């Protein structure tokens, strides 16, 4: 049984936004409030959006409609809004809040700039008018391929403000991975930067963008932010300077149609977040103006206790879900978001703690992978850190190990700062599980489902289980739930709803102990989480088989002390091809070039065959079990069970 190590005192409980929301709704007991939130989800989410102060252009008539079943709920029916108003215009239009800091942006060289809500709103208005002048219309997809710089957020909000659909893309992706997202969404425009610094080196992202666009015929224009003011390739028929976009917007007066915020139906898409599938191309998860933003803001406010004027920094990228989460979560709540474009352990491992001190960060979001890295690199005396501003440490991305969790709690938090462990996903718009700050917290695990999330752990037969490992499931819809996959509703149903009737299977292995603490134990499907970044094995495998000497390949995830999980690849070569160390390095580099260095496989092995079913399907579960020397279970499904011994040996073979 998990034992709590952090206990909230009375002042912490009664000053929290969660406690005050409960009290306003007539509850003094959290467990009773949680039960009410799932017994009447329509009531709960209606009260939650009101508590967040969401601004509606046309009030909704009904909070929830289920005429199409729980797979396809309709939220805030009849309502019209544009979420940008609630996180930007609303604060900028008030003399009391217009000059509060919306964003703090720091680069790797240490230069930081503060931007007020007034300044952000002005720049977003100019950029949105510029986009309209460039023929970007409601429903068009616009991709952003940028590090976490100020213009990244301006571009995001400008896209949403005119009713276009925001497509964030990980700044560390290689060209082919970017082009898959551009082609999957038929994006019309790409916004990028000339380059940025990471670990003191220039990342020439514009050149990567050029290669991606060459593979993406739908792209008409490329907007380029001069982040480093560096020389770069330029296509005068396609490329447009960021300053030109802003100048276009400035040319319209305040009453012109180009300057007007576009009213959107509550179910209109605002964002496509691509997440990797296990057997197909990445899937574009559709999120709406009344979905992802509200769920993110709720979790930040009532889970993490983020308040107006608090300062939130999450070590992330706009291409992963926590990037948009930070923007929506902070700005809807009138808080400050910190953006950082470099590596947080460069030039020294105390860079992160210095940022907390410099910007008076109250809420810090990090991954277990980063904590393990900082543990190993920690070389500066504790007395050199001033973390007095820090009130909550948040973490997500992968399961914890006990030792790094306790190191973070004791060495960084002095045993006083709660760790808000957070688990959900791109398709959730936030979390299903968390550590609510009015209950005790135990290491590694979660102390509660987040309010409004009706979750359970099921055995294989579809019945709830306790004190045993099972499948994490969600039994009712929630605000922020994926509105399907882009142009692929059948795949959406097959991915989440095909195991038990009207039950969302989340593909996480979980456990609830007798004290009510929850633990996530990893994925139950084949998706890899490398350093908190989700990647489907098919994306790795498809790059390997492009090599002329490769017949087929399989990729699995294996535990790793530093990254949490790493990719291990198995390759079958053509007859007569010799399995050499040089070929191994070539293939590993091929994946790094295709997906980015951060996703380079940890190791690669040449084998004679992959484990397959009689109909030719690769069974990655068997591949992983054999490699990790685990019990593979029933192998009768395999056409060639003898290959498991070869995989277990995990040694390179010279093929005749």
Order of alpha helices (4+ residues) and beta strands (2+ residues): beta-alpha-alpha-alpha-alpha-beta-beta-beta-beta-beta-alpha-beta-alpha-beta-alpha-beta-beta-beta-alpha-beta-beta-alpha-beta-beta-beta-alpha-beta-alpha-beta-alpha-beta-alpha-beta-alpha-beta-beta-beta-beta-beta-beta-beta-alpha-beta-beta-beta-beta-alpha-beta-beta-alpha-beta-alpha-alpha
